[in-house]
Amino acid sequence: MSLEFRARCPKCDNRAFDAPEHLDVSHEVACGACGHRGKLVEFADLATLDAIVEDLKIRSLRVLRNTHGLKAGM
Ligand SMILES: [Zn+2]
């Protein structure tokens, strides 16, 4: 998935975050500067969250198609 991952620590305003391997709103993120830990939703900016939600929708649609015996075209 091509997404510009942007996040910010709510405690110390650190913005140096690498995109996690699995983009999921419940993914736990730890701030490298102050050690604050929280869910991705606390850290990621709105555009990033939107992209994650869109990606989740697309993936769940793919699963639906697969369970119906159709190839998803990947
Ligand atoms: Zn921090």
PDB file of the backbone (N, CA, C, O) and the ligand in Angstrom, with CONECT records:
HET     ZN  A 101       1
ATOM      1  N   MET A   1       0.844  -1.184   0.000  1.00  0.00           N
ATOM      2  CA  MET A   1       0.000   0.000   0.000  1.00  0.00           C
ATOM      3  C   MET A   1       0.878   1.231   0.000  1.00  0.00           C
ATOM      4  O   MET A   1       1.868   1.287   0.729  1.00  0.00           O
ATOM      5  N   SER A   2       0.536   2.203  -0.796  1.00  0.00           N
ATOM      6  CA  SER A   2       1.333   3.416  -0.868  1.00  0.00           C
ATOM      7  C   SER A   2       0.633   4.502  -0.055  1.00  0.00           C
ATOM      8  O   SER A   2      -0.376   5.070  -0.473  1.00  0.00           O
ATOM      9  N   LEU A   3       1.183   4.763   1.082  1.00  0.00           N
ATOM     10  CA  LEU A   3       0.566   5.728   1.972  1.00  0.00           C
ATOM     11  C   LEU A   3       1.670   6.525   2.636  1.00  0.00           C
ATOM     12  O   LEU A   3       2.662   5.984   3.123  1.00  0.00           O
ATOM     13  N   GLU A   4       1.461   7.822   2.638  1.00  0.00           N
ATOM     14  CA  GLU A   4       2.407   8.648   3.364  1.00  0.00           C
ATOM     15  C   GLU A   4       2.001   8.607   4.829  1.00  0.00           C
ATOM     16  O   GLU A   4       1.036   9.252   5.238  1.00  0.00           O
ATOM     17  N   PHE A   5       2.738   7.851   5.600  1.00  0.00           N
ATOM     18  CA  PHE A   5       2.396   7.680   7.006  1.00  0.00           C
ATOM     19  C   PHE A   5       2.851   8.892   7.795  1.00  0.00           C
ATOM     20  O   PHE A   5       4.040   9.208   7.844  1.00  0.00           O
ATOM     21  N   ARG A   6       1.908   9.558   8.404  1.00  0.00           N
ATOM     22  CA  ARG A   6       2.254  10.723   9.207  1.00  0.00           C
ATOM     23  C   ARG A   6       1.646  10.594  10.593  1.00  0.00           C
ATOM     24  O   ARG A   6       0.447  10.362  10.751  1.00  0.00           O
ATOM     25  N   ALA A   7       2.494  10.748  11.579  1.00  0.00           N
ATOM     26  CA  ALA A   7       2.020  10.614  12.949  1.00  0.00           C
ATOM     27  C   ALA A   7       2.742  11.618  13.834  1.00  0.00           C
ATOM     28  O   ALA A   7       3.795  12.151  13.484  1.00  0.00           O
ATOM     29  N   ARG A   8       2.148  11.854  14.978  1.00  0.00           N
ATOM     30  CA  ARG A   8       2.712  12.826  15.895  1.00  0.00           C
ATOM     31  C   ARG A   8       2.416  12.337  17.306  1.00  0.00           C
ATOM     32  O   ARG A   8       1.309  11.884  17.596  1.00  0.00           O
ATOM     33  N   CYS A   9       3.405  12.431  18.173  1.00  0.00           N
ATOM     34  CA  CYS A   9       3.186  12.019  19.553  1.00  0.00           C
ATOM     35  C   CYS A   9       2.326  13.066  20.256  1.00  0.00           C
ATOM     36  O   CYS A   9       2.653  14.252  20.234  1.00  0.00           O
ATOM     37  N   PRO A  10       1.207  12.628  20.891  1.00  0.00           N
ATOM     38  CA  PRO A  10       0.337  13.597  21.569  1.00  0.00           C
ATOM     39  C   PRO A  10       0.979  14.195  22.816  1.00  0.00           C
ATOM     40  O   PRO A  10       0.509  15.209  23.331  1.00  0.00           O
ATOM     41  N   LYS A  11       2.046  13.574  23.299  1.00  0.00           N
ATOM     42  CA  LYS A  11       2.661  14.068  24.529  1.00  0.00           C
ATOM     43  C   LYS A  11       3.792  15.050  24.263  1.00  0.00           C
ATOM     44  O   LYS A  11       3.858  16.119  24.870  1.00  0.00           O
ATOM     45  N   CYS A  12       4.680  14.676  23.349  1.00  0.00           N
ATOM     46  CA  CYS A  12       5.888  15.493  23.200  1.00  0.00           C
ATOM     47  C   CYS A  12       6.033  16.084  21.801  1.00  0.00           C
ATOM     48  O   CYS A  12       7.017  16.766  21.515  1.00  0.00           O
ATOM     49  N   ASP A  13       5.047  15.825  20.919  1.00  0.00           N
ATOM     50  CA  ASP A  13       5.056  16.406  19.581  1.00  0.00           C
ATOM     51  C   ASP A  13       6.140  15.834  18.663  1.00  0.00           C
ATOM     52  O   ASP A  13       6.442  16.405  17.616  1.00  0.00           O
ATOM     53  N   ASN A  14       6.709  14.726  19.060  1.00  0.00           N
ATOM     54  CA  ASN A  14       7.677  14.052  18.197  1.00  0.00           C
ATOM     55  C   ASN A  14       6.981  13.572  16.916  1.00  0.00           C
ATOM     56  O   ASN A  14       5.890  13.005  16.971  1.00  0.00           O
ATOM     57  N   ARG A  15       7.619  13.802  15.773  1.00  0.00           N
ATOM     58  CA  ARG A  15       7.003  13.393  14.511  1.00  0.00           C
ATOM     59  C   ARG A  15       7.812  12.330  13.778  1.00  0.00           C
ATOM     60  O   ARG A  15       7.493  11.956  12.649  1.00  0.00           O
ATOM     61  N   ALA A  16       8.846  11.858  14.425  1.00  0.00           N
ATOM     62  CA  ALA A  16       9.705  10.874  13.761  1.00  0.00           C
ATOM     63  C   ALA A  16       9.167   9.466  13.994  1.00  0.00           C
ATOM     64  O   ALA A  16       9.586   8.766  14.915  1.00  0.00           O
ATOM     65  N   PHE A  17       8.239   9.076  13.149  1.00  0.00           N
ATOM     66  CA  PHE A  17       7.679   7.728  13.245  1.00  0.00           C
ATOM     67  C   PHE A  17       7.841   7.015  11.912  1.00  0.00           C
ATOM     68  O   PHE A  17       7.624   7.591  10.847  1.00  0.00           O
ATOM     69  N   ASP A  18       8.221   5.771  11.997  1.00  0.00           N
ATOM     70  CA  ASP A  18       8.235   4.949  10.799  1.00  0.00           C
ATOM     71  C   ASP A  18       6.858   4.334  10.629  1.00  0.00           C
ATOM     72  O   ASP A  18       6.163   4.064  11.609  1.00  0.00           O
ATOM     73  N   ALA A  19       6.474   4.118   9.400  1.00  0.00           N
ATOM     74  CA  ALA A  19       5.203   3.454   9.160  1.00  0.00           C
ATOM     75  C   ALA A  19       5.268   2.040   9.710  1.00  0.00           C
ATOM     76  O   ALA A  19       6.210   1.306   9.410  1.00  0.00           O
ATOM     77  N   PRO A  20       4.298   1.648  10.500  1.00  0.00           N
ATOM     78  CA  PRO A  20       4.293   0.283  11.015  1.00  0.00           C
ATOM     79  C   PRO A  20       4.048  -0.720   9.898  1.00  0.00           C
ATOM     80  O   PRO A  20       3.461  -0.400   8.864  1.00  0.00           O
ATOM     81  N   GLU A  21       4.509  -1.932  10.133  1.00  0.00           N
ATOM     82  CA  GLU A  21       4.391  -2.952   9.099  1.00  0.00           C
ATOM     83  C   GLU A  21       2.925  -3.264   8.807  1.00  0.00           C
ATOM     84  O   GLU A  21       2.526  -3.461   7.659  1.00  0.00           O
ATOM     85  N   HIS A  22       2.141  -3.305   9.873  1.00  0.00           N
ATOM     86  CA  HIS A  22       0.714  -3.562   9.708  1.00  0.00           C
ATOM     87  C   HIS A  22      -0.048  -2.315  10.100  1.00  0.00           C
ATOM     88  O   HIS A  22      -0.110  -1.952  11.275  1.00  0.00           O
ATOM     89  N   LEU A  23      -0.623  -1.668   9.113  1.00  0.00           N
ATOM     90  CA  LEU A  23      -1.391  -0.464   9.406  1.00  0.00           C
ATOM     91  C   LEU A  23      -2.766  -0.874   9.892  1.00  0.00           C
ATOM     92  O   LEU A  23      -3.587  -1.400   9.141  1.00  0.00           O
ATOM     93  N   ASP A  24      -2.987  -0.622  11.143  1.00  0.00           N
ATOM     94  CA  ASP A  24      -4.249  -0.990  11.749  1.00  0.00           C
ATOM     95  C   ASP A  24      -4.524   0.025  12.842  1.00  0.00           C
ATOM     96  O   ASP A  24      -3.610   0.417  13.569  1.00  0.00           O
ATOM     97  N   VAL A  25      -5.763   0.453  12.966  1.00  0.00           N
ATOM     98  CA  VAL A  25      -6.071   1.504  13.940  1.00  0.00           C
ATOM     99  C   VAL A  25      -5.808   1.052  15.366  1.00  0.00           C
ATOM    100  O   VAL A  25      -5.602   1.884  16.249  1.00  0.00           O
ATOM    101  N   SER A  26      -5.811  -0.259  15.604  1.00  0.00           N
ATOM    102  CA  SER A  26      -5.588  -0.744  16.964  1.00  0.00           C
ATOM    103  C   SER A  26      -4.128  -1.107  17.209  1.00  0.00           C
ATOM    104  O   SER A  26      -3.768  -1.578  18.288  1.00  0.00           O
ATOM    105  N   HIS A  27      -3.285  -0.883  16.188  1.00  0.00           N
ATOM    106  CA  HIS A  27      -1.869  -1.149  16.330  1.00  0.00           C
ATOM    107  C   HIS A  27      -1.270  -0.262  17.426  1.00  0.00           C
ATOM    108  O   HIS A  27      -1.606   0.918  17.531  1.00  0.00           O
ATOM    109  N   GLU A  28      -0.385  -0.836  18.236  1.00  0.00           N
ATOM    110  CA  GLU A  28       0.204  -0.034  19.296  1.00  0.00           C
ATOM    111  C   GLU A  28       1.491   0.618  18.817  1.00  0.00           C
ATOM    112  O   GLU A  28       2.348  -0.017  18.202  1.00  0.00           O
ATOM    113  N   VAL A  29       1.599   1.915  19.122  1.00  0.00           N
ATOM    114  CA  VAL A  29       2.753   2.701  18.703  1.00  0.00           C
ATOM    115  C   VAL A  29       3.455   3.204  19.954  1.00  0.00           C
ATOM    116  O   VAL A  29       2.812   3.575  20.936  1.00  0.00           O
ATOM    117  N   ALA A  30       4.772   3.212  19.908  1.00  0.00           N
ATOM    118  CA  ALA A  30       5.530   3.765  21.030  1.00  0.00           C
ATOM    119  C   ALA A  30       6.367   4.927  20.514  1.00  0.00           C
ATOM    120  O   ALA A  30       7.003   4.823  19.465  1.00  0.00           O
ATOM    121  N   CYS A  31       6.369   6.020  21.243  1.00  0.00           N
ATOM    122  CA  CYS A  31       7.150   7.187  20.864  1.00  0.00           C
ATOM    123  C   CYS A  31       8.611   6.953  21.245  1.00  0.00           C
ATOM    124  O   CYS A  31       8.932   6.586  22.375  1.00  0.00           O
ATOM    125  N   GLY A  32       9.478   7.176  20.267  1.00  0.00           N
ATOM    126  CA  GLY A  32      10.894   6.962  20.527  1.00  0.00           C
ATOM    127  C   GLY A  32      11.522   8.062  21.363  1.00  0.00           C
ATOM    128  O   GLY A  32      12.612   7.883  21.905  1.00  0.00           O
ATOM    129  N   ALA A  33      10.849   9.194  21.475  1.00  0.00           N
ATOM    130  CA  ALA A  33      11.418  10.324  22.196  1.00  0.00           C
ATOM    131  C   ALA A  33      11.027  10.316  23.678  1.00  0.00           C
ATOM    132  O   ALA A  33      11.890  10.476  24.541  1.00  0.00           O
ATOM    133  N   CYS A  34       9.736  10.132  23.984  1.00  0.00           N
ATOM    134  CA  CYS A  34       9.299  10.216  25.381  1.00  0.00           C
ATOM    135  C   CYS A  34       8.798   8.886  25.919  1.00  0.00           C
ATOM    136  O   CYS A  34       8.535   8.763  27.115  1.00  0.00           O
ATOM    137  N   GLY A  35       8.662   7.882  25.046  1.00  0.00           N
ATOM    138  CA  GLY A  35       8.254   6.566  25.515  1.00  0.00           C
ATOM    139  C   GLY A  35       6.751   6.391  25.647  1.00  0.00           C
ATOM    140  O   GLY A  35       6.286   5.344  26.098  1.00  0.00           O
ATOM    141  N   HIS A  36       5.991   7.399  25.260  1.00  0.00           N
ATOM    142  CA  HIS A  36       4.537   7.288  25.342  1.00  0.00           C
ATOM    143  C   HIS A  36       4.047   6.193  24.406  1.00  0.00           C
ATOM    144  O   HIS A  36       4.459   6.105  23.250  1.00  0.00           O
ATOM    145  N   ARG A  37       3.156   5.360  24.936  1.00  0.00           N
ATOM    146  CA  ARG A  37       2.602   4.284  24.117  1.00  0.00           C
ATOM    147  C   ARG A  37       1.102   4.474  23.976  1.00  0.00           C
ATOM    148  O   ARG A  37       0.423   4.929  24.897  1.00  0.00           O
ATOM    149  N   GLY A  38       0.612   4.122  22.821  1.00  0.00           N
ATOM    150  CA  GLY A  38      -0.833   4.244  22.621  1.00  0.00           C
ATOM    151  C   GLY A  38      -1.224   3.613  21.313  1.00  0.00           C
ATOM    152  O   GLY A  38      -0.379   3.137  20.555  1.00  0.00           O
ATOM    153  N   LYS A  39      -2.521   3.614  21.056  1.00  0.00           N
ATOM    154  CA  LYS A  39      -3.011   3.068  19.799  1.00  0.00           C
ATOM    155  C   LYS A  39      -2.651   4.010  18.654  1.00  0.00           C
ATOM    156  O   LYS A  39      -2.441   5.209  18.841  1.00  0.00           O
ATOM    157  N   LEU A  40      -2.589   3.429  17.480  1.00  0.00           N
ATOM    158  CA  LEU A  40      -2.241   4.210  16.291  1.00  0.00           C
ATOM    159  C   LEU A  40      -3.173   5.405  16.111  1.00  0.00           C
ATOM    160  O   LEU A  40      -2.749   6.457  15.634  1.00  0.00           O
ATOM    161  N   VAL A  41      -4.442   5.247  16.492  1.00  0.00           N
ATOM    162  CA  VAL A  41      -5.404   6.342  16.323  1.00  0.00           C
ATOM    163  C   VAL A  41      -5.004   7.577  17.125  1.00  0.00           C
ATOM    164  O   VAL A  41      -5.371   8.692  16.757  1.00  0.00           O
ATOM    165  N   GLU A  42      -4.259   7.397  18.213  1.00  0.00           N
ATOM    166  CA  GLU A  42      -3.823   8.543  19.011  1.00  0.00           C
ATOM    167  C   GLU A  42      -2.702   9.311  18.314  1.00  0.00           C
ATOM    168  O   GLU A  42      -2.531  10.512  18.527  1.00  0.00           O
ATOM    169  N   PHE A  43      -1.954   8.611  17.491  1.00  0.00           N
ATOM    170  CA  PHE A  43      -0.744   9.194  16.904  1.00  0.00           C
ATOM    171  C   PHE A  43      -0.930   9.668  15.469  1.00  0.00           C
ATOM    172  O   PHE A  43      -0.427  10.724  15.087  1.00  0.00           O
ATOM    173  N   ALA A  44      -1.644   8.894  14.689  1.00  0.00           N
ATOM    174  CA  ALA A  44      -1.696   9.170  13.257  1.00  0.00           C
ATOM    175  C   ALA A  44      -2.539  10.407  12.957  1.00  0.00           C
ATOM    176  O   ALA A  44      -3.499  10.697  13.671  1.00  0.00           O
ATOM    177  N   ASP A  45      -2.184  11.126  11.913  1.00  0.00           N
ATOM    178  CA  ASP A  45      -2.994  12.287  11.543  1.00  0.00           C
ATOM    179  C   ASP A  45      -4.209  11.831  10.738  1.00  0.00           C
ATOM    180  O   ASP A  45      -4.309  10.667  10.351  1.00  0.00           O
ATOM    181  N   LEU A  46      -5.126  12.759  10.493  1.00  0.00           N
ATOM    182  CA  LEU A  46      -6.419  12.380   9.925  1.00  0.00           C
ATOM    183  C   LEU A  46      -6.289  11.765   8.542  1.00  0.00           C
ATOM    184  O   LEU A  46      -6.961  10.781   8.231  1.00  0.00           O
ATOM    185  N   ALA A  47      -5.430  12.337   7.714  1.00  0.00           N
ATOM    186  CA  ALA A  47      -5.269  11.794   6.364  1.00  0.00           C
ATOM    187  C   ALA A  47      -4.752  10.358   6.432  1.00  0.00           C
ATOM    188  O   ALA A  47      -5.172   9.498   5.658  1.00  0.00           O
ATOM    189  N   THR A  48      -3.842  10.112   7.362  1.00  0.00           N
ATOM    190  CA  THR A  48      -3.299   8.770   7.517  1.00  0.00           C
ATOM    191  C   THR A  48      -4.383   7.812   7.995  1.00  0.00           C
ATOM    192  O   THR A  48      -4.491   6.689   7.504  1.00  0.00           O
ATOM    193  N   LEU A  49      -5.190   8.266   8.963  1.00  0.00           N
ATOM    194  CA  LEU A  49      -6.273   7.416   9.461  1.00  0.00           C
ATOM    195  C   LEU A  49      -7.274   7.096   8.360  1.00  0.00           C
ATOM    196  O   LEU A  49      -7.726   5.959   8.230  1.00  0.00           O
ATOM    197  N   ASP A  50      -7.616   8.110   7.567  1.00  0.00           N
ATOM    198  CA  ASP A  50      -8.529   7.883   6.449  1.00  0.00           C
ATOM    199  C   ASP A  50      -8.001   6.806   5.519  1.00  0.00           C
ATOM    200  O   ASP A  50      -8.736   5.913   5.096  1.00  0.00           O
ATOM    201  N   ALA A  51      -6.711   6.905   5.207  1.00  0.00           N
ATOM    202  CA  ALA A  51      -6.108   5.935   4.296  1.00  0.00           C
ATOM    203  C   ALA A  51      -6.122   4.538   4.905  1.00  0.00           C
ATOM    204  O   ALA A  51      -6.329   3.551   4.200  1.00  0.00           O
ATOM    205  N   ILE A  52      -5.902   4.456   6.211  1.00  0.00           N
ATOM    206  CA  ILE A  52      -5.915   3.149   6.875  1.00  0.00           C
ATOM    207  C   ILE A  52      -7.312   2.539   6.809  1.00  0.00           C
ATOM    208  O   ILE A  52      -7.473   1.355   6.513  1.00  0.00           O
ATOM    209  N   VAL A  53      -8.323   3.370   7.091  1.00  0.00           N
ATOM    210  CA  VAL A  53      -9.703   2.876   7.063  1.00  0.00           C
ATOM    211  C   VAL A  53     -10.074   2.417   5.654  1.00  0.00           C
ATOM    212  O   VAL A  53     -10.708   1.376   5.483  1.00  0.00           O
ATOM    213  N   GLU A  54      -9.676   3.201   4.639  1.00  0.00           N
ATOM    214  CA  GLU A  54      -9.933   2.812   3.258  1.00  0.00           C
ATOM    215  C   GLU A  54      -9.280   1.480   2.938  1.00  0.00           C
ATOM    216  O   GLU A  54      -9.876   0.615   2.297  1.00  0.00           O
ATOM    217  N   ASP A  55      -8.035   1.329   3.401  1.00  0.00           N
ATOM    218  CA  ASP A  55      -7.296   0.094   3.145  1.00  0.00           C
ATOM    219  C   ASP A  55      -7.991  -1.086   3.810  1.00  0.00           C
ATOM    220  O   ASP A  55      -8.081  -2.168   3.228  1.00  0.00           O
ATOM    221  N   LEU A  56      -8.481  -0.879   5.029  1.00  0.00           N
ATOM    222  CA  LEU A  56      -9.183  -1.958   5.723  1.00  0.00           C
ATOM    223  C   LEU A  56     -10.439  -2.351   4.965  1.00  0.00           C
ATOM    224  O   LEU A  56     -10.760  -3.534   4.855  1.00  0.00           O
ATOM    225  N   LYS A  57     -11.151  -1.354   4.439  1.00  0.00           N
ATOM    226  CA  LYS A  57     -12.373  -1.625   3.667  1.00  0.00           C
ATOM    227  C   LYS A  57     -12.049  -2.460   2.440  1.00  0.00           C
ATOM    228  O   LYS A  57     -12.720  -3.449   2.146  1.00  0.00           O
ATOM    229  N   ILE A  58     -10.998  -2.040   1.722  1.00  0.00           N
ATOM    230  CA  ILE A  58     -10.609  -2.756   0.506  1.00  0.00           C
ATOM    231  C   ILE A  58     -10.239  -4.193   0.838  1.00  0.00           C
ATOM    232  O   ILE A  58     -10.615  -5.128   0.131  1.00  0.00           O
ATOM    233  N   ARG A  59      -9.485  -4.352   1.940  1.00  0.00           N
ATOM    234  CA  ARG A  59      -9.069  -5.707   2.298  1.00  0.00           C
ATOM    235  C   ARG A  59     -10.251  -6.574   2.690  1.00  0.00           C
ATOM    236  O   ARG A  59     -10.293  -7.754   2.340  1.00  0.00           O
ATOM    237  N   SER A  60     -11.219  -6.007   3.414  1.00  0.00           N
ATOM    238  CA  SER A  60     -12.360  -6.822   3.813  1.00  0.00           C
ATOM    239  C   SER A  60     -13.222  -7.158   2.600  1.00  0.00           C
ATOM    240  O   SER A  60     -13.842  -8.220   2.561  1.00  0.00           O
ATOM    241  N   LEU A  61     -13.268  -6.269   1.612  1.00  0.00           N
ATOM    242  CA  LEU A  61     -13.985  -6.585   0.384  1.00  0.00           C
ATOM    243  C   LEU A  61     -13.319  -7.740  -0.346  1.00  0.00           C
ATOM    244  O   LEU A  61     -13.990  -8.616  -0.891  1.00  0.00           O
ATOM    245  N   ARG A  62     -11.992  -7.732  -0.351  1.00  0.00           N
ATOM    246  CA  ARG A  62     -11.250  -8.819  -0.991  1.00  0.00           C
ATOM    247  C   ARG A  62     -11.560 -10.146  -0.325  1.00  0.00           C
ATOM    248  O   ARG A  62     -11.745 -11.161  -0.998  1.00  0.00           O
ATOM    249  N   VAL A  63     -11.618 -10.135   1.008  1.00  0.00           N
ATOM    250  CA  VAL A  63     -11.926 -11.356   1.739  1.00  0.00           C
ATOM    251  C   VAL A  63     -13.316 -11.839   1.370  1.00  0.00           C
ATOM    252  O   VAL A  63     -13.537 -13.033   1.167  1.00  0.00           O
ATOM    253  N   LEU A  64     -14.264 -10.888   1.283  1.00  0.00           N
ATOM    254  CA  LEU A  64     -15.625 -11.247   0.901  1.00  0.00           C
ATOM    255  C   LEU A  64     -15.648 -11.905  -0.462  1.00  0.00           C
ATOM    256  O   LEU A  64     -16.286 -12.941  -0.646  1.00  0.00           O
ATOM    257  N   ARG A  65     -14.951 -11.306  -1.421  1.00  0.00           N
ATOM    258  CA  ARG A  65     -14.924 -11.862  -2.773  1.00  0.00           C
ATOM    259  C   ARG A  65     -14.311 -13.252  -2.759  1.00  0.00           C
ATOM    260  O   ARG A  65     -14.798 -14.169  -3.421  1.00  0.00           O
ATOM    261  N   ASN A  66     -13.231 -13.395  -1.990  1.00  0.00           N
ATOM    262  CA  ASN A  66     -12.575 -14.698  -1.955  1.00  0.00           C
ATOM    263  C   ASN A  66     -13.484 -15.770  -1.370  1.00  0.00           C
ATOM    264  O   ASN A  66     -13.482 -16.908  -1.837  1.00  0.00           O
ATOM    265  N   THR A  67     -14.256 -15.416  -0.355  1.00  0.00           N
ATOM    266  CA  THR A  67     -15.141 -16.404   0.237  1.00  0.00           C
ATOM    267  C   THR A  67     -16.279 -16.778  -0.712  1.00  0.00           C
ATOM    268  O   THR A  67     -16.949 -17.793  -0.520  1.00  0.00           O
ATOM    269  N   HIS A  68     -16.489 -15.952  -1.736  1.00  0.00           N
ATOM    270  CA  HIS A  68     -17.487 -16.282  -2.728  1.00  0.00           C
ATOM    271  C   HIS A  68     -16.882 -16.981  -3.942  1.00  0.00           C
ATOM    272  O   HIS A  68     -17.559 -17.204  -4.946  1.00  0.00           O
ATOM    273  N   GLY A  69     -15.629 -17.314  -3.840  1.00  0.00           N
ATOM    274  CA  GLY A  69     -15.004 -18.121  -4.874  1.00  0.00           C
ATOM    275  C   GLY A  69     -14.548 -17.350  -6.087  1.00  0.00           C
ATOM    276  O   GLY A  69     -14.252 -17.947  -7.122  1.00  0.00           O
ATOM    277  N   LEU A  70     -14.482 -16.021  -5.984  1.00  0.00           N
ATOM    278  CA  LEU A  70     -14.019 -15.226  -7.110  1.00  0.00           C
ATOM    279  C   LEU A  70     -12.620 -14.719  -6.820  1.00  0.00           C
ATOM    280  O   LEU A  70     -12.275 -14.429  -5.675  1.00  0.00           O
ATOM    281  N   LYS A  71     -11.838 -14.618  -7.844  1.00  0.00           N
ATOM    282  CA  LYS A  71     -10.492 -14.048  -7.684  1.00  0.00           C
ATOM    283  C   LYS A  71     -10.605 -12.527  -7.577  1.00  0.00           C
ATOM    284  O   LYS A  71     -11.383 -11.891  -8.288  1.00  0.00           O
ATOM    285  N   ALA A  72      -9.819 -11.972  -6.683  1.00  0.00           N
ATOM    286  CA  ALA A  72      -9.918 -10.534  -6.435  1.00  0.00           C
ATOM    287  C   ALA A  72      -9.147  -9.717  -7.465  1.00  0.00           C
ATOM    288  O   ALA A  72      -9.185  -8.487  -7.436  1.00  0.00           O
ATOM    289  N   GLY A  73      -8.463 -10.377  -8.353  1.00  0.00           N
ATOM    290  CA  GLY A  73      -7.751  -9.659  -9.393  1.00  0.00           C
ATOM    291  C   GLY A  73      -6.409  -9.085  -8.963  1.00  0.00           C
ATOM    292  O   GLY A  73      -5.893  -8.156  -9.584  1.00  0.00           O
ATOM    293  N   MET A  74      -5.862  -9.630  -7.923  1.00  0.00           N
ATOM    294  CA  MET A  74      -4.542  -9.175  -7.490  1.00  0.00           C
ATOM    295  C   MET A  74      -3.503  -9.900  -8.297  1.00  0.00           C
ATOM    296  O   MET A  74      -2.307  -9.678  -8.106  1.00  0.00           O
TER     297      MET A  74
HETATM  298 ZN    ZN A 101       6.547  11.387  22.683  1.00  0.00          ZN2+
END
